[in-house]
């Protein structure tokens, strides 16, 4: 079986997922090529599959201070780049003639047109759907256009694969009940090693004592992630109990200044480190290993690569009971669930796990064992191969 995975991001969680899925599928006997950006951050990492680095999309990350104020002009430029690159994708798919072409997150009308053309030409298309609606998009008209475009887009696929059962059911209720849909889980994040020297550098960067308890939020800074709730909850934790680290790259929709103002207003700036940057792969595993607890106070969610990362490194995680997060956490056994938007419950959970180090370590160990045994990439590859061979149709 010949599979082409199209991954337009040059960095971040979607690229990491595609890379690890491609590796597991290749090891399962599938002939896999990943069509990727020329400057993707995984190109130097050993991999068993073929990478075609032909794409020339812009980088998904840049310093917030370097973002152009001429956003209208930039949108036109990026629309042109998108059109050029999707014409390139069409040509490569037509040339390579894979048995299946797998796509990841799709974001705009140009992509809808390209996917529709490939469908019309008889190619078997699969979407691994991380988000079926762009949850950060503002404005009623924008949401309405996006929702209708997505409903049309998904009819072009032979099937859609989701990263959680709950998200799949929401899709069937709100988008299409007739389209073949399947669910898999997010596998371990095994490509981020922990390095003692890097941990020491990070402690120095954040001014952490060797034995200081650390509560970590790691991941993209977005309105849906509930960081205002986290900051409010941390302000209720007695001073001197722990240090809060908020580390991640802010989306354009995220109001970074408002979060800074909230931290100052609550008087917790001395115990809070806000580090709004894209973290290099060499630091990620070490950053997670610094944490006593990782928190995911999401208001809405489908799944979370950062949660899988915490579980892979054996760290106790507190997450909102939303989307697919509860599917990968057994409350009190291998993680902790709290109601979304409930700062008091989040504070209580953080204090409980900080005060009970033995329970915290046991939860982290159980999370690591579960993700490695129940949600291994080998298991995910077997599931995807079964879907491709027996369920998807042209």
N, C-alpha and C positions, 0 to 999 in steps of 0.2 A: 504494500500500500504506500502510495506517495502522497505526502501531506505538505502543504505550504502554509506556514503561519505568518500572517502579516502583522507586524508590530511597528507602529509609527512613532512611538515614544522613544526618546534617546536615553531616558533614565527613569527611575522610579518604579513603583510597585507593579504596574502593568508589564513593564519590560522584564522585571525579575520573575513574575509569574510565567510569562511566555517562555523565558529561558529554561526554567526548571521543568515546565511541562514538556517542552521540546526534548530535553535531555532524557526524561523518563519514557517518552514515546519512542525515541530512537533506541533506547535500551530494550524496549519491548518488541523490537523488530520492525518498526515503522521507518520508512525512508523520509526524514524530516529536513526541510529547509526553512529557516527563519529569514524572512525578508525584512531587513532592519535598517535603521539610520546608519549612515557612514561613521558617525561619531558616538555610537551607543557605548555606554559605560561598561558593558560586559564583554566587549570584543576581545579583551586580553585574558579572559578567564577560560580555562580548558573546557571544551565542550565536545560531545560525541556527534553532534549533528552539524549540518552545513549552515553557515551564515552567508547570506547575500546582502552586503552592506550598500545597496544601491540607492537607498532613499536619501533625500536631501531636505528633510523638514527642519525647521528651526528648533533650537533647544527649548525644552519645556521649562527650564529654570533660568532665572537671571536675578541679579541683586534687585530687591524691591526699589532701591534708590536709583537704579539704572533703567527702570521701566519708562519708556517714552511717554510724554504727556500727550503726544499726538496720536491718541489711540484710534481715532477714526481712520487716519492714513495707514496706520499699522494694520488695521483690519483688512484694508484693501490689499496691501502687500501680501499678507498671509493668505488671503483668499486666492491670490494668484499662485502662490507657492503650493497651496493645497491642490488646486486644479492640476498644476504641472505634475505633482508627485502621484496623484491618483491616476492620471493618464499613464504614468510609468508603471504603476502597480497593475493596471489593466493589461498592459503589454506583456509584463512578466508572467502574469497568470495565463494569458493566452499562449505564450511561448512554452511555458513549462508543462502545462496541461496536468496539474496534479489531480489525484482522485478526489481530494477535498482541499478547499482553501478555508482556513480558519482565521477569523477576524476577532479583534478585541474591542475596546471601547470605540464607538463611533459618535462623532460630535456635531456634524453639520450637513447641510443639504448637498454639498458636492459629493460627500461620501455616499449619501443615499442614491444619488444618480449613478455613481460608479458601481455600487453593489447591484443596482437594478440592471445595469447593462450586462454585467457578468452573469447574472441569473438568466437574462434573456438569451445569452449566448450558450446556455446549457451547462454552466459550471456548477458543481455541487458546493454550496457555501454553508459554512457553519459559523455561528457566533458564540463565543464564550463571553457571556454577558455579565460584566461586573456592575454595570448601572444601566437600567433600561430607560430611565428618565434622568436628565441632568439636574440633580437636586439643588444645586447652588444657583441655577439660572433664575434671575429676578424678572418681575413684570408679568402681568396676566397674558398679554399678547405673546410674549416670548415663550411662556410655558405652553400656551395653546398650540402655537406653531410647532414647537419641539415635540409635544405629545403626538400630534397628528402625523408628523414626519416619521417618528419612531414607529407608530402603528403600521404605516405603509412599509417602512424599511424591513421590519421583521417578517413580513410575508414573503420576502425575497430569499429567506434562508430555508434550507432543508430541515434544520432543527436549531434550537437554541439551548445552550448549556449554561446553567446558573451555578453560582458559588454557594448557594444556600437554598434549602427547600422552601423557606418562607418567602424569599424573593421570587422564586418560581411560581408559587401560588398567587402572589400579588400580580405578577405578570399575566397569568391566565385569567384573573378576574378583571383586570383593567385594560389589557391590550389585546390578547388573543387566547381563546380557550381551545382553538382547533389546531394550532401549530404544535408539532411534536416538541416537547420540552423535557429536559433532564437536569438533574442536580448532581454536582460533585462538591467536594470540600477543598478548601485551600490547604495545600500540603505544607510541610515544614520549610522554614526559611533557612536552608542549610548553607547558603552561600555567603554568610556573614560571620567570619571567625572572630573569636574573642582574643585580644592580644593584651598581655599585661602591660607592656610599654605604652600602648595606646590608652589603656585605662588610666595610667598615671598622668599622661598628657591631658586627658579630659578632666581629671580631678583638679589639675592646676588651672585649666581653662575656666572652670566654674568655681574655683576656690573652695573645694570640698575637703573636709577632714577625712582621714582614712576610714573612720568608723561611723561617719555621719549617715543616718538613714536618708534615702533618696526616693522621692515619689516622682516618677517620670511620665510625662506625656510625650510620645514620639510619633510623628506622622505629619501629613500635610495639614496646615492650619486653614480650616474652612469654617464657615458659619455653622454647618451642621454638626461639627465635632463637639460642641458644648463646652468650649473653653471658659466661657463666662461662668458656667455652673461650677467647673473645677476650681476656678480662682475663688469664687464665693465659698465653696466647701473648704478649701485650704485655709481661708481666713478664720474659719471656726475651729481649726486645729490649734491647740495651745502652742504659743510661741516657743521655739527651741526644740520641738518634737522631731522635725524633719526638714529637709530642703526640697523645694518643688522645682523641677526642671521642666520647661516647656520648650521642646526642640522640634523644629520642622519648617518647611518652606511654605510661606503664606500664599494663598490664592489671591487673585485680583479682587475677589468678592469679600475677602476677609479684612476687617477693620482693625489693623494692628495697633493703631494709636488708641482706639477705644479700649483694647485689652490692657495696654500700658497704663492708661488712665485709671482703669478699674483696680489694677494692682496697687497703684499709688494711693488711690482713694481708700482702699481697705487696709493700708499700712503694712503690706507684706512684702515690699520691695527688697528688704534686706534678706529675706528667706526664699526669694523666688528668682530664678534665672530664666529669662526669656531670650531664647537664641533662635531668631527667625532666619534660618538658612537651610539650604539643601546639604544634608550630611553626606560626605563621601563614603563609599562602600567600605573603605578601610576602617572607618570609625564606628559603623553601625552596631556590630556585634559587641564591641567593647562598651559602647554607650548603654546598651540594654543590660549588660552584665553589671554595670555600676548600680543599677536600680534595686531597691528593696521591693518596690511595688510599681507596676505599670498601670496607668489608668486610661480608660477609654469612655469618657462621659458623653458619648454621642447622643444627639437628639434624634437623628435618623441614621440608618445604616443598612447596607446589604451584607457585606462581610468586611474583614479587616486583615490586611497583610501584616500590619504592625502587631495585631493580637497574635497571629501565628508566629511572628518573630519572638514575642515574649514567651510563648509556650515552648518554642524550640530551644530557647536558652534557659528554660526551667525557672522562669520568674512568675511569681504570683500576679494575677491580673484582676482588676476590678473593671467591669464593663456595664454599660447601660443594657437593660433588657429590651433591646430593639433589634429589628431585622434578623440577620442570621447569626448575631453574636451569641445568643442563648443556645444555639445549636451546637456550639463547640465549647460550651462551659457547663459543667455540672456544678450548680451552686454549692459552695462549701466543700467541694471535693477537689476540683482542679481549677477553681476560679471563684469569683464573687460577682453576683449580679445585683444591680440596684435599679430602681425606677428611673427613667430618663427625666432630667430636669430637677431632680430632688437633691439639692445641695446638702441637706441634713443627713439623708441616707448615705450619700457619698462620703461625707465627713466621718460618720460612724464606721463605715467599712474600712476607711483608711486607718483610723485609730485602732480598730480591732486587730488588723493584720500587723500594724506596727508594734503593738504591745505583745503579740503572740508570735514570736519568731519561729518557734517550732511548727506551728500550724502553717505559717507563711511558707516555710521551706517545703513542708509536705505537699501543699497545694501546688507549688512550682514543680516539684518532682512528679506529681501525678499528671500535671499538664504536659510535661515533656514526654512521659511514657505514653500518654494517650495519643498525642499527635504523631509520634513515631510509629505506633502500632496500628491505629485505626485510620490514620489519614496520611499514610506514607505516599510519596510520589509514585512508587510502584503500583499501589492500589489505585491511585488516580489515573495512571496511564492505562491500566487494565479496563477501568470503567469507560474511559474515552474510546479506546479501541473497540470495545463491545458496542458502544453507541454508533460508531462509524460503520462497523461491519454489519450490524444487524438492524439498526433502527433508522438511520438517515436515508432518505431517498432523493433521487435526482429531481 
